[in-house]
Amino acid sequence: MDVFGLSNHVTTLVLVAILILTIYLFGRRTFSYFKELGLSGPAPVSHFGNLIEIQKKGFTSVFRYWRGIYGDVYGVFLGVNPAIVISDPEFIQEVLIKKFSNFTNRTPFIGDEISNLGVASAKDDHWKYLRTVLIPFYSAHKMRAMNTMIQTCADTLTENIGKMAESGTGKEVKKLFSAYTMDVIAATGFGITVDSQKDPNHPLVEKAKDIFRFGVFNPAVLLSFLLPSAIKFIEKSGLSKSVLGNQIYFRKFCRQLVQQRKETGINENMHKNLLNLMIKAQLKGHEKLDPEVEKELHLENITDWRTKRGITDDEILAQSVIIFLAGYETTASTLTFFTHSMATNPETQQKLYEEITEVLGEDLPDYDNVQKLPYLDMCMDETLRMYPIGTSLDRQCNKACTIKGVKFPEKLTVRIAVDALHYDPKYYPEPEKFIPERFSEEAKSKQIPFTYLPFGGGPRMCLGMRLAKLEFKVAAVQMIRNFKILPTEKTENPLIMDATIFLTAKNGVWVKFERR
C-alpha cells in the first residue's frame, strides 16, 4: 500500500475542501450586516446574495413580493452589496427631503469616463452645478416656446396612426411612440430635425430601442455585484460596453452635433434649445480641464463653478446622451402603457375623449390648454402609478444617520421600492385596476405624501418632468380625439413584464386603431 500516495491524495482533498470553504465564506462575508442593524430580509445565497430571486421574479414585482413578507423596511443583498429597501412614506420623506444632505448622491453604477460625468451620476457640488446649467431649459417659458415643434411631431404621429387604422390590423406600438419621442427630443433639445417617424428604421431609434434592456445577470452588472471593488476594472477593461451598449453610437452623433454647432455659432434665434444653453455655459479655455488645473480654481460654491470653471466638452457630451436616451425611453414607454390602458378600459377612453372635445374643440393642444384637461392628468397619473418606468430609486448614505430607530451606516445603499409603494393596497385599493379617479383633486388632497413617485422626489427628482408631461399630453390628445384604441387577440391583460431593470412589456403592447 502506498502510504505516501494516499497521504498526498488526502492532503489534496483537504486543500480543495479548504479552498471551497474559503470561497464560500468569502461570498458570505457581508451577510451578517443586517442582523447587526436589527433588520430582517430574504435569506442571501453565497456570492449572489438575493440576485437569483430578483432575476426570477423580476424588478417589476420582487419588491412587492418581499414587502408582503418583510414589511416596509428590510435588507437585501445585491451580490455582496447590502441595501436597505424602503416603501414607508415617512422613511422616504426623510431620505429624499429632510435628510437630503445625508443622501445626496446616487449609488455608483457601471459607466466610463463619459457616462460618469452625467447629471444622473454626478456627485455633490458637481451635480448641483450641472443641474443649474440644465434646469433653465425646463421652465414654463421654454415649454411654451416648444409648442410648435412638439405639435409638428404629433402631426406626423397622427399620420402614422392613421395608416395603422387603414390597415385594420393590430400593431405593436412601442416603436411608433419611440420615433415620436426621438423626434421631439431632437427638435426641442438640440434644434435638429431627425424625422425618424417617417423612417421607421432610422438608426437613432434602432440603436436606442434596446439601450436599457439589461438585467442583473448581464456579465458586467453581475461582476460588479459579486466584486464591488472590480468596478474600475470593469470600466477600464471594456466589459462595461455590455451595459453602455449603443451609447457609443449616440456619443459619436452628439460629438458631431456639438462640433457643428460650435463651428456655425449660436445666434439669438437658436438659443432656446438645451445644446446651445450648455455651449453658452462654457468658459473659454476650459473646454477640456485638467484635474490639476481644476484643483487650483478653489471652487467653494456654485457661483465659483459657473464663473471660474464652466462646463467641459465631455460634460456636454454626457448630458446630451442622457437627454437623448432617458428622454426618449421614458415618455415612449409611458405612451405605450397609456395606449394599452385605453384599449382595455373603453369607458375611461370615452370619458377622456369627451373631455378633450368639450374643452379644446378643434384647438391644437399646447402647454397652456392641456392644463385645462383634468381627466387627462388623472389618466396620465394612473398610468405612471401602474407602470413607473423606474421601478425603484436609489441613494447612497454619505453620512451615517438614524431614521425612526434604524441606523444607516455610511456608504449603505437605500433603495426606494416605487413599484411596491404604488401597488400597496393601504394607499391604492385594488391596485391592479386602472382607476384614474384616484388622482382627482379631492382624492389627491387625501393622498399620503411620498406614496406616488414616478419622477422621484426631492432635489434630485427628474429634471425633464415638465417636458415629458407636455409631449405625452400633446400626443395623447391628438391620438384620442382622432382614433378609438381597441384591443386585439394579442393584447395581454394584464401585461407580462420583462425581467429587466427598466419596465418593459415582455411581449410588447398590441392594439389597433379605428378612426372616429
N, C-alpha and C positions, 0 to 999 in steps of 0.2 A: 504494500500500500504506500503510495507516495504522500507521506505526511506533509511534506513541504508544498506539494502541488495543491493539496486540499486546503492547507493554510492560506495559500495565495488566493484561492477561489473564495474562501470565506471572507478574507480581507477585502477583496474586490466588491463582494456583495454588501459588506458593511459600509464601505466608502460610497457606493451607489445609493444605499439607503440613507446615509447621512446627507448626501447631495440633494436627494429628492426632498428630504425633510427640511433642509435649509431653504430650498427654493419655495417649498410650500409655506414655511413660516415667514419668509421674506415677503411673499404675496399677501400675508395676513398682518403685516407689521403695524398697520394703522387701524386695525379693526376693533380695537378697544376704545377708540376715540369717543364714541357717543355714550358708552357706558359711564365714562368719567364725567360726561356732561349731564347724565341722568335722562337721556333721550332713548326712546325705542326706535325701531325701524326694521325693514326687511333684512333677513339674515344674508350676509355677503358670502360670495364664493371666492376662494383664494385667487388673488391677482385680478379677477374680473369684477369683484365687488357685486353690484346689482345690475351690471350691464346686460347679462343674459336675459334677465326678466324684462328689462327695458326694451331690448330688441324684440322679445317675444310678444309683448303686449303693445309696444309702440309708444312713442312720446305722446300720442294723442289720447291715450287712455290710462297709462300706467299710474300717473299721479292721482287720477280719480280712484283707481283701484286701491292704492295704498292709503289714500285719505280715509276710505271706508274702514280700514283696519287699524291704522295708527293715529288717526286724528289729523288735526290741522298743523301740527309741528312735529317733525320726526327727522331722523338722519338716514342718509343713503350714501353709498359709495359708488362713484363713477370710476371704475377701476380701483385704484388705491386712494383716490381723491375723495375726502369726506365733503359732504354738502348737507346743510340743513334745508329741508323743504318746508315751506310755509304756505298755508292757504287761509290763515286767520287775518281778517282785515285790520285788526289793531296792530298786529305784528308788522303787516305790510306797510301801514302808515308810518310806523317807527323807522323802518328800513329806508323807505323812499323819501320821507319828508323830515320827520323830527330828528332823526339821527343820520341825516344825509352825509354829514361830514365824516361819519364812521364808515359809510358805504358808498363812497363817491364813484368808484371805478367798477367796471365790469371785470369778470374773471378772464384772464388772458386765454385766448384760443389760438389755434394754429393759424399762422399767417406767414408773412415775409416782410422784407424791409419796406414795401409799399403799403400793403394792407394794414400793417400795424400803425400807420400814420392816419388812418381814417377816423372820423369823429366817433364812430362806434367803439373803437379800440383805444383811443387816446385817453390819457390819464391826467387828473388833477388840473393844473393851470393850462396845460397843452389842450385838453378837452375844452376848458372854458373859453379859451381864445378861439379855437376853431368854431365853436358854437356862435360866438359873436360875429364872426365873418359870415356864417351861413344864415343866421336867423332873419336878417332883413328881407331876404328873398321870399319868406313865407308870410309877410304882412298882408293885411286885408287889402291895402293899396295895390300890392303886387298881384294879388289874386284877381282883382278886377281887371288889371292890365292883361291878364292871361285869357280872359273870356273868349276872345275871337279865335285864338289859337286852339283852345280846347274844343270849341264848337266846330271848328273845321275838322278836327279829328273825329268828333262824334258824328258828323255828317257822313264821313266815309264808313264809320262803323255801321250806321243805319243802312247805307247802301249794301254792305256785305251781308247784314242780317236779312235784307230784302231778297238777296239772291238765294240765301238758305231757305227762306219762306217759299220762294217759287219752286224750289226743288221738291218740297213736300216731304222731305226725309229728315230723320233725326241726325244731329251732328254733335260731336264732342266740342265744347265751346271754349275751353281754356286758351287755345291758340288764337281764337278770334279776339278775345279780350287782351291777350298778351301783345298782339300787334297794336291795338288801340293805345294801351298804356305806354308802350315803347315810343309811339309817335308823339304822345303828349309830353313825355319826359324829354325827348329830343328837342321839341319845339320850345317848351317853357324853360327848361333848364339850360339849354345850350344854343338856342336860337338857330337850329337847323331843321330842315325838312327831310325826314327819313322815308316816309310813305311805305312803311312795312305792311300796312293794311292792304295796299294794292299789290304787294308782292308777298304772298303767304309763306314763301320760303326765304325771306330776307335773312341774311346771315346774322343780323343783330338778334332777331327772335330765335333763330335756330341755335345760336351759341348760348343764349340766355336761358332756354327752356328747362334745362336740367341742372342749372348752376347751383341750386340749393338742395338737390335731391341726393343727399348722402345721409347715411345712418351711423350709429355708434360703432358699427363693425367695419366702417371704412378703415383701411390699413393705417393711415396716418392718425386718424381720430383715436382708434383703438390703442395704438402705441403710446400716444400722449396720455391716455388714461392709465395704462399699465406702468409707464415710466415717465412721470411728470417732468423729471429732470432732463428728459431727452427732447423736450420741445424745441430748443435751439438747434439741436442736431437735425431734427425733422425738417425745420425750416431751411437750414443751410444745405441739406443733402438733396433737396428736390422732392422728397416724399410728400411735401405739402401740396404739390401740384394735384394730387388726387382730391384735395378739398378745394383748392383755388380754381381748379378746372379751367373753364373758358374765360376766367377773369383776365388771362393773358391777352386774349383777343381784344377785350374791351379796353385794356390798357393801351394797346397799340392804337386803337381807334381814338381814344381820348387824348393820347400824346400828340397825335397828328392834328387833332382839333385845337388843342392849346397852342401848338406851334403856328398853325394857320391864323388863329385869332390874334396872336401877338404880331405876326407879320403884317396883317391887314389893318391892325389898330382897332381901337374901340371908339366909336362916335356916340354922340348923345342919344341917337335913336336906337342904339343897341344895348344900352346899359342895363336893361331890365332882366336879362337872364342871369342865371347863377354863375355860369362860367365867367362872364365879364365881371361880376362882382368880386369873384375870387382873384382874377388877374389885377383888378384895381387895388386889391388889398396887399399887393406885393410892394416891397421896398427895393429900390434899385440896388443891385449888387448882392441882394440876399436871396436871389432865385435858387441858389444852392448854398447851403450854410454848413460849414464845417463845425462839428461838435465843440471843438476848442474855441472857435470864434464865438459860438453861441454862449458859452460859459462866461466869456468876457463882457457880454451885454448886460449882465446883472439884472435879469428880469424879475422884478419884485411884485408886479401886479399886471392886470390885463392891459392897462394903458401902455405899459412898457412893451408888452408883446406886440401891440398894434403899432407903436411909434418907433421902436428900436429893432424889432425883428421882422414882422410881416409874415406872410405865408410863402412857403417854398414851392418850387415846381412839383416836387414829389408829393407834397401835401395836396396841391390842386388835383393832381392825378388820382390820388387815393379818394378824395371826396367825389370826384367825377364818376369813378367806377361805382362807388356806393350809391350815388343818386340814380345812376342808370339801373343798377341791378335791384336794389331794395325797392326803389320807386316802381319799377316795372312789375316785380313779382307780387308785392303785397296787394296792390289795387286790382291787378288782373285776377288774383285768387279770390278776392272779396266779391268782385263782379260775377265770377264763376259760381261761387256758392250762393249768392243772391239769386241768380238765374234759376238754380236748382230749387231754391226755396219758393220762388214764384210758381214754378211749374208744378210743384207738389202741394201748393196751397192756393188754389184758384180763387177762393173768396177774398183772400188777402190781396191777391193781384188785382182783382176787380175794384176793390176799395181804393187801392193806390191809383189805379187808372182814373177813377172818378175824381180823386183829389187833384191830380195833375190837370185834367181837362177843365175843372171848375176854377182853379186858381190861376193857371197860366194861359189857358185858352190856346191860341196859336203862337204865343210868345216863345222865343228861344230861351232855354234855361241859361242863367248866368249866376255869378257869385251872389247877387242880391236877391233875385226872385226865388232861387231854390231854398233860401232860408224861410220862405213862407209855406213850405210843404212839410208840416209836422209829421204826417204819416210816413213820408219817405224817410225822414230821420229815424222814425221808430223801426222801420223795416231794415234800414242800414245797421242800426244799433243791435237789433236782434240777430242779424246775420253775423255780425262780429262777435256777439256773445257765443253763438253756437259754433262759429268757425274762426276763432282767434288765430291768425296766421302764425304768430309766435306763441306757441302753447305754454311757454314759461319765460320768465325773466331771470337774470342772474346779477348779483352784486358780490363783490369781494370785500370782506371786512378788513379795512386798513388800520383800524384802531380798535382794540378789544373793548367790548361793552357788554352790558346785561340788559335784556329786554324781557319784561314780565317774568323775571326769575330765571331766564335761560341765558347762559353765558355764551357769548360769541367770541371765540378766540381770534387773534389777528390772522389774516390770510385765509380764513374759512370762507368758502363759497356759500352764499344764501341763494337758493333757487325758489322763486315765487311761482307757484303752480297755478298759472292763469286758467288753464283748462279745468282743473279741479274746482277752482273758485266759481267759474261760470256755470258749472254743472252741479253746484251744491244746492240741493232742494231747500235748504234753510233760506237761501237768498232768492232762488228762482224755482218755484214749484213746477213740477212736470218739466224738468229742464230739457228733455229730449224733444219737446214740442216747440214749433216755431210760433211764438206769440208776441207780435210787435207791441201789443198793448202794455207789455212790461215796462216800456220806455215812454209811456205817456207822461206829460208834465206832472200829473198827480202821482203816478207811480214812482217817478224819479225823485220826487220830493221826499218819499219814504224810503228810498234806497239807501242801504248802509254804505257809507263811503268806503272806497277801495275794494268793492266786490265786483267791479267792472273795469278791466284793464286791457282793452285791445291795443291801445297805443302806449302802454306802460303808464308810468306816473312819476311825479316829482320832476326835479330839474333835468333828468336825463330821459324824459319821455320823448316820443317820436317827434322829430323836428318837422317832418313832412305831413303832419296830420291834416292841416288845412287844405293842402294841395290834393292829398289822397281823397278827402271827402268831396272836394269840388269835382274832380274828374270822375269819381264814382257817381255823383248825383246827376251830372250832365248826361252821362251815358245811360244811367237808369231811366231818366225822364224820357229821352228820345226812344229808348227801347220799348218801354211800357206804353207810351202814347201811340206808337205805331204798330205794335205787334202783340199778339197773345203768345204767351210762352206755355208750351204744352209738354207733358211727359211723353216718353217713348217706351218701347219694350225694353230698351237698355238703361232706362233711368232707374238707378238704385234709390231705395228709400227704406232705411237710412243708407247714407253713403258708407262705403268701406274705405277706410283711410290707410295710406301707405305708412310703413314703419320708418319714416324719415324725420329729420329734426324739425323741418317746417311742414305745416299742414298741407297735405296733398291728397286728393282722391285717387285711390289706387287704380281704379278702372276708368278714371275720367268722369266728367259730368256731361250726360247726354240729354238733350232736349230738342224740340222742334219749334219753329216759329210759324205763326199764321198772321197774315195782315188783318188789321182791324177794319 
